[in-house]
Structures are given as C-alpha cells and as structure tokens.
C-alpha cells in the first residue's frame, strides 16, 4: 500500500525522519538493521575539525532520490546525506543501547560510519582452507597473463588498516 506514496520515497527528508524516529524509539537490547542501497559520492569537507579528520579533504555522501547537482555557492551537493550526519544519526540510536547493523551498497560507503563503533568482519583466506592448498590452486589458475584480475581474485589493498574480527 505504501508504494508510490510521497512519504515512502527515499528522499533526504524521509530518510532523515526515519533515522530520527529510530533515535527516539529504539529500545535497549533491540537489534536495528539499516540497509541503504543507491549511489554515493564525495564532496569537499565543509567542516574540517581535528576530531573528525578527513585525510583526503572529502566527505562521503549518500545520494537520496531527490539529490540535486553541485551548488558551488553553498559548497555542497543539495539533499545529499553527509557521512557526519549519518554518524550522528547512528549514534543517537546506539545511545538508546540498541545494537545497530548497517549494510550500505553505494560507492564511497566504506567510511560512512567511521567514528561509530565500527568493526570490519572477515574470514581471512587460510582460516578454512589451508594456505598451501590455496597457493597451489592459485599457481594452477587459468589467468591468461600475469596480474590479470579474475573473478574471485584479490582486490587491490584498501588505503587504510581496518581491525579484523573473526
């Protein structure tokens, strides 16, 4: 029934309203799952401070359905959700003692939650299959040239060190 209703569209106002609602209504011990999928980008950090470093000088932004083009006079992308806002909204939920899990499928979303109790989770190669077996399989792989990226191959290293929790 809610499909097509303006209050259901993933606009900035609607997304913010629902985050703020969770920040008021979440209950201690409750598990909150937030899933955002869409486009992301970056814009210049409009409020650089020592307690919120952006080493590259850029804020990550999530682009709701009503995002607008760059506004040079304001120095921002209108209606974008900036990583600093996103973190504040999450913190309000966590302060209610709710457990929050965030799944983001958007470009530049890797650092949207920096500063909140974030944990990277992985099962490193070699944890289930012995490292030697993996090396042998890689040596007999079917890549046509050295360094060719194949499906399932290792991605380039990220530009930061994230703690590993298994």
PyMOL commands that set and color helices and strands:
alter all, ss='L'
color gray80, all
select helices_A, chain A and resi 6-8+12-25+83-94+109-111+131-139
alter helices_A, ss='H'
color red, helices_A
select strands_A, chain A and resi 31-37+39-44+58-63+70-71+76-77+81-82+99-105+120-121+164-165
alter strands_A, ss='S'
color yellow, strands_A
deselect
rebuild
show_as cartoon
